[in-house]
Amino acid sequence: MPINFMSKLRQILLATTVTALTTAPAFAQDIRIGAMREGSSWYVFAATLERLIEPILGDNSVEIIARGGGFSNPMVVQGGKAEIALSNVATAVWASKGSDIYNGMAAPDIRALVGGLNSVHIGVIAREEFIQKRGTSDLKEILQSDKPVRILMKPVGSSAVPAAKMIFESLGTSVDEIKSNGGDVIQVGTSQIADQMRNGKADLYIDTMIKGHPAITEVALTNEVAFLDLPQESIELLERNGLIGGYYGPWFEGQEKKTLGANLGTVLIANAELDEDTAYQITKAIIEHADEIKSSHGAWSTFDPSTAMKPENIGIELHPGALRYYREAGLL
């Protein structure tokens, strides 16, 4: 074969290779985002993030997982079912350390990308009819009584469930004792919560209190309710487990003043094996488009990107890609 033909062939192959490399997406790793169901503030965040990062990562490179929650999402990321996910700061810490709350499971390979996204307070709502019947709005008095009480919460997977059990423990009771006193602990999906309260099937409702939370908004609009402060004993135990005591609201109908709860925090986490450049680009997109994130839903309106990397807002180790971005941006 003539030498000049071989030379031309090599030039063509080299040019083809260079073209393929330069036209391929810079970040080829597909990203699954662990969120919650459609309509939730976490789903809205994930959808906004998808719009921000898909042009960078490539068409059809991002998928939202519309299930899970603050408690389960660290294990979703640890198990490789999602590359990134929203988590509560407290649950990320519990999972990374293999806390007893996770019943022998641990997530040592989760890392933080962006923290301080919003405040997520554990709070308690009571039907006003129940308060009038009991003659008290003191949660400590209610739970330490041997009188029956029916408590409503979401299923396992929600951060509210282990937090509720801590509240019970701090006041010397438990799910079993509540049931033995003739009460009940009812766990249903979010779509059923308002009906349960409206139909008088529950007395107390324990959940994560987020501004604009659709289920809580519906409960407050369709029932006469009161928002109860957490007792000091409960705050102290929750704080020993990574939450931060503080006030939330008033955000809802019937919440006439600020209410004492305990903040779980919200952080976007990633698997440690996520490509460093991809983690960098996701972090950069959120920080540099913070206004779009904040305007997407009321729950994110207080996000301050300048505090997104603070230890108290992330709870766990930063991903190297996020760390690189914060350093380059002068935030660390």
C-alpha positions as CSV (number, residue, x, y, z in Angstrom):
1,M,0.0,0.0,0.0
2,P,1.5,3.4,-0.9
3,I,3.1,5.3,2.0
4,N,1.2,8.5,1.1
5,F,-2.1,6.6,1.3
6,M,-1.3,5.3,4.8
7,S,-0.3,8.7,5.9
8,K,-3.6,10.2,4.7
9,L,-5.5,7.4,6.4
10,R,-3.8,8.1,9.7
11,Q,-4.6,11.8,9.3
12,I,-8.2,10.9,8.7
13,L,-8.4,8.6,11.7
14,L,-6.7,11.1,13.9
15,A,-9.0,13.9,12.8
16,T,-12.1,11.7,13.4
17,T,-10.8,10.8,16.9
18,V,-10.2,14.4,17.8
19,T,-13.6,15.4,16.5
20,A,-15.3,12.7,18.6
21,L,-13.5,13.8,21.7
22,T,-14.1,17.5,21.3
23,T,-17.8,17.1,20.4
24,A,-18.6,14.6,23.2
25,P,-20.3,16.0,26.3
26,A,-17.7,17.1,28.8
27,F,-19.4,15.2,31.6
28,A,-20.7,11.9,30.5
29,Q,-21.9,10.5,33.9
30,D,-25.6,10.2,34.2
31,I,-27.1,11.7,37.3
32,R,-30.1,10.4,39.3
33,I,-31.4,12.8,41.9
34,G,-33.0,11.4,45.0
35,A,-35.9,13.6,46.0
36,M,-39.5,13.0,47.2
37,R,-42.8,12.6,45.5
38,E,-44.0,15.0,42.8
39,G,-45.5,18.2,44.2
40,S,-43.2,18.2,47.3
41,S,-40.7,21.1,47.8
42,W,-37.9,18.5,47.4
43,Y,-39.2,17.4,44.0
44,V,-39.4,21.1,42.9
45,F,-35.8,21.6,43.9
46,A,-34.8,18.5,42.0
47,A,-36.7,19.6,38.9
48,T,-35.0,23.1,39.1
49,L,-31.6,21.5,39.5
50,E,-32.3,19.2,36.5
51,R,-33.0,22.3,34.3
52,L,-29.7,23.8,35.5
53,I,-27.4,20.9,35.1
54,E,-28.7,19.0,32.1
55,P,-27.4,21.5,29.6
56,I,-24.0,21.0,31.2
57,L,-24.0,17.2,31.6
58,G,-25.8,16.5,28.3
59,D,-29.4,15.8,27.1
60,N,-31.3,13.2,29.0
61,S,-28.5,12.8,31.5
62,V,-30.5,13.6,34.6
63,E,-33.3,11.6,36.2
64,I,-35.4,12.5,39.2
65,I,-36.3,9.7,41.6
66,A,-39.7,10.8,42.9
67,R,-39.7,8.8,46.1
68,G,-37.6,8.5,49.3
69,G,-37.1,11.1,51.9
70,G,-34.7,12.6,54.4
71,F,-34.2,9.4,56.3
72,S,-33.9,7.0,53.4
73,N,-32.1,9.1,50.8
74,P,-28.6,8.7,52.4
75,M,-28.9,4.9,52.0
76,V,-30.2,5.4,48.4
77,V,-27.0,7.3,47.6
78,Q,-24.8,4.8,49.6
79,G,-26.3,1.9,47.7
80,G,-25.7,3.5,44.3
81,K,-29.4,3.9,43.5
82,A,-28.9,7.7,43.0
83,E,-25.7,9.7,42.5
84,I,-27.0,12.7,44.4
85,A,-30.0,13.3,46.7
86,L,-31.5,15.7,49.1
87,S,-31.1,14.7,52.8
88,N,-31.5,16.2,56.2
89,V,-28.3,17.2,57.8
90,A,-29.1,15.2,60.9
91,T,-30.0,12.0,58.9
92,A,-26.8,12.4,56.8
93,V,-24.8,12.5,60.1
94,W,-26.7,9.5,61.5
95,A,-26.3,7.5,58.3
96,S,-22.6,8.3,57.9
97,K,-21.8,7.2,61.5
98,G,-24.0,4.1,61.3
99,S,-26.3,5.3,64.1
100,D,-28.5,2.8,65.9
101,I,-31.4,4.6,64.2
102,Y,-30.4,2.9,61.0
103,N,-30.5,-0.6,62.6
104,G,-27.0,-1.7,61.6
105,M,-26.8,0.0,58.3
106,A,-24.3,2.8,57.5
107,A,-23.5,5.2,54.7
108,P,-19.8,5.9,55.1
109,D,-19.5,6.9,51.4
110,I,-21.8,9.9,51.3
111,R,-20.4,13.4,50.9
112,A,-21.9,16.9,51.0
113,L,-22.2,19.2,48.0
114,V,-24.4,22.1,49.1
115,G,-25.9,22.7,52.6
116,G,-28.1,25.3,54.3
117,L,-30.7,24.8,51.6
118,N,-33.6,25.3,54.0
119,S,-34.7,24.8,57.5
120,V,-36.8,21.7,58.3
121,H,-38.2,21.8,61.8
122,I,-39.8,18.8,63.5
123,G,-43.1,20.1,64.9
124,V,-46.4,18.9,66.3
125,I,-49.9,19.9,65.4
126,A,-53.0,19.2,67.5
127,R,-56.7,19.3,66.6
128,E,-58.3,22.1,68.6
129,E,-61.2,19.8,69.6
130,F,-58.7,17.5,71.2
131,I,-56.9,20.3,73.0
132,Q,-60.2,21.6,74.4
133,K,-61.2,18.1,75.5
134,R,-57.9,17.5,77.3
135,G,-57.8,21.0,78.8
136,T,-54.1,21.5,77.9
137,S,-51.9,22.3,74.9
138,D,-48.8,21.2,76.8
139,L,-47.2,18.3,74.8
140,K,-45.3,17.0,77.8
141,E,-48.5,16.8,79.8
142,I,-50.4,15.1,76.9
143,L,-47.7,12.4,76.3
144,Q,-47.0,11.7,79.9
145,S,-50.6,11.1,80.7
146,D,-52.0,7.6,80.6
147,K,-55.0,8.9,78.7
148,P,-55.3,7.6,75.1
149,V,-53.8,9.8,72.2
150,R,-53.8,9.0,68.5
151,I,-50.7,10.3,66.8
152,L,-50.4,10.6,63.0
153,M,-47.1,10.6,61.0
154,K,-45.7,9.5,57.7
155,P,-44.3,6.0,57.1
156,V,-40.8,4.8,57.7
157,G,-38.5,6.8,55.3
158,S,-39.5,10.2,56.6
159,S,-37.1,11.9,59.0
160,A,-40.2,12.7,61.2
161,V,-40.4,9.1,62.3
162,P,-37.1,8.7,64.2
163,A,-37.5,12.3,65.5
164,A,-41.0,11.5,66.8
165,K,-39.6,8.4,68.6
166,M,-37.0,10.6,70.2
167,I,-39.7,13.0,71.4
168,F,-41.5,10.0,72.9
169,E,-38.3,8.8,74.6
170,S,-37.5,12.2,76.0
171,L,-40.9,12.2,77.8
172,G,-40.7,8.7,79.1
173,T,-43.0,7.0,76.7
174,S,-42.9,4.9,73.5
175,V,-45.0,3.7,70.6
176,D,-45.8,0.5,72.5
177,E,-46.8,2.4,75.7
178,I,-49.0,4.8,73.7
179,K,-50.8,1.8,72.2
180,S,-51.1,0.1,75.6
181,N,-52.8,3.2,76.9
182,G,-55.5,2.8,74.3
183,G,-54.0,5.2,71.9
184,D,-52.4,4.6,68.5
185,V,-49.6,5.7,66.2
186,I,-51.0,5.9,62.6
187,Q,-48.5,6.0,59.7
188,V,-50.0,6.9,56.3
189,G,-48.8,8.5,53.1
190,T,-48.8,12.2,52.7
191,S,-52.0,12.2,50.5
192,Q,-54.0,10.7,53.4
193,I,-52.9,13.0,56.2
194,A,-55.4,15.8,55.7
195,D,-58.3,13.4,55.5
196,Q,-57.2,11.6,58.7
197,M,-57.1,14.9,60.6
198,R,-60.3,16.2,59.0
199,N,-62.2,13.0,59.9
200,G,-61.1,13.1,63.5
201,K,-59.1,9.9,63.2
202,A,-56.0,11.4,64.8
203,D,-55.4,13.9,67.7
204,L,-51.7,14.9,67.1
205,Y,-49.8,15.1,63.8
206,I,-46.0,15.1,63.9
207,D,-44.1,16.1,60.7
208,T,-41.4,18.2,59.2
209,M,-42.5,21.8,59.2
210,I,-41.5,23.5,55.9
211,K,-42.8,26.8,54.7
212,G,-45.4,26.1,52.0
213,H,-45.6,22.4,52.9
214,P,-48.8,21.3,51.0
215,A,-50.0,18.6,53.4
216,I,-49.5,20.9,56.5
217,T,-51.1,23.8,54.6
218,E,-54.2,21.6,53.8
219,V,-54.4,20.3,57.4
220,A,-54.3,23.9,58.8
221,L,-56.9,25.2,56.3
222,T,-59.4,22.4,56.7
223,N,-59.1,21.9,60.5
224,E,-59.1,24.0,63.6
225,V,-55.6,23.2,64.8
226,A,-52.9,24.4,67.2
227,F,-49.2,24.2,66.8
228,L,-47.5,22.9,70.0
229,D,-44.1,23.8,71.3
230,L,-41.7,20.9,71.9
231,P,-40.9,20.5,75.6
232,Q,-37.3,21.3,76.7
233,E,-36.6,17.6,77.4
234,S,-37.4,16.8,73.8
235,I,-35.2,19.7,72.5
236,E,-32.3,18.5,74.5
237,L,-32.5,14.9,73.3
238,L,-33.0,16.0,69.7
239,E,-30.0,18.3,69.9
240,R,-27.8,15.5,71.2
241,N,-28.8,13.7,68.0
242,G,-27.8,16.4,65.6
243,L,-30.8,18.7,65.4
244,I,-30.8,22.3,66.4
245,G,-33.6,23.7,68.6
246,G,-35.3,26.8,67.3
247,Y,-38.5,28.5,66.3
248,Y,-40.4,28.3,63.0
249,G,-43.2,30.2,61.4
250,P,-45.8,31.5,61.7
251,W,-46.4,30.1,58.3
252,F,-49.8,28.4,58.5
253,E,-53.4,29.1,59.3
254,G,-53.9,28.6,63.1
255,Q,-50.2,29.2,63.8
256,E,-50.6,32.5,65.6
257,K,-47.0,32.9,66.7
258,K,-43.6,31.3,66.3
259,T,-43.5,27.7,67.5
260,L,-40.6,25.9,69.1
261,G,-39.3,22.9,67.2
262,A,-36.0,21.3,66.2
263,N,-34.3,21.9,62.8
264,L,-33.1,18.9,60.8
265,G,-31.5,21.1,58.1
266,T,-31.3,20.2,54.4
267,V,-28.2,19.2,52.4
268,L,-27.5,17.9,48.9
269,I,-25.4,14.8,49.2
270,A,-23.4,12.7,46.7
271,N,-21.7,9.4,46.6
272,A,-18.0,9.7,47.1
273,E,-17.4,8.0,43.8
274,L,-19.2,10.7,41.9
275,D,-16.8,12.2,39.3
276,E,-15.0,15.2,40.8
277,D,-15.7,17.4,37.8
278,T,-19.4,16.5,37.8
279,A,-19.7,17.3,41.6
280,Y,-17.9,20.6,40.9
281,Q,-20.4,21.5,38.1
282,I,-23.4,20.6,40.2
283,T,-22.2,22.7,43.1
284,K,-21.3,25.6,40.9
285,A,-24.7,25.5,39.2
286,I,-26.6,25.7,42.5
287,I,-24.4,28.4,44.1
288,E,-24.3,30.6,41.0
289,H,-28.1,30.2,40.3
290,A,-29.2,30.5,43.9
291,D,-31.9,33.1,43.0
292,E,-33.5,30.6,40.6
293,I,-33.5,27.9,43.4
294,K,-34.9,30.4,45.9
295,S,-37.7,31.5,43.6
296,S,-38.7,27.9,42.7
297,H,-40.6,27.3,46.0
298,G,-41.2,29.1,49.2
299,A,-39.3,26.4,51.1
300,W,-36.0,27.4,49.5
301,S,-36.5,31.2,49.8
302,T,-34.1,31.6,52.7
303,F,-31.2,29.8,51.1
304,D,-27.9,31.7,51.6
305,P,-25.2,30.4,49.2
306,S,-22.5,32.0,51.2
307,T,-23.2,29.6,54.1
308,A,-23.6,26.5,51.9
309,M,-20.3,24.9,53.0
310,K,-20.4,25.7,56.7
311,P,-19.9,22.6,58.9
312,E,-23.2,23.1,60.7
313,N,-25.0,23.2,57.4
314,I,-23.5,20.1,55.9
315,G,-22.8,17.8,58.8
316,I,-20.6,15.5,56.8
317,E,-17.4,15.7,54.8
318,L,-17.5,17.8,51.6
319,H,-17.1,16.0,48.2
320,P,-13.7,16.9,46.7
321,G,-15.4,18.4,43.7
322,A,-17.5,20.7,45.9
323,L,-14.5,21.6,48.0
324,R,-12.6,22.6,44.8
325,Y,-15.5,24.8,43.7
326,Y,-15.8,26.6,47.1
327,R,-12.1,27.2,47.2
328,E,-12.0,28.6,43.7
329,A,-15.0,30.8,44.4
330,G,-13.3,32.2,47.5
331,L,-15.9,30.8,49.8
332,L,-13.4,28.7,51.8
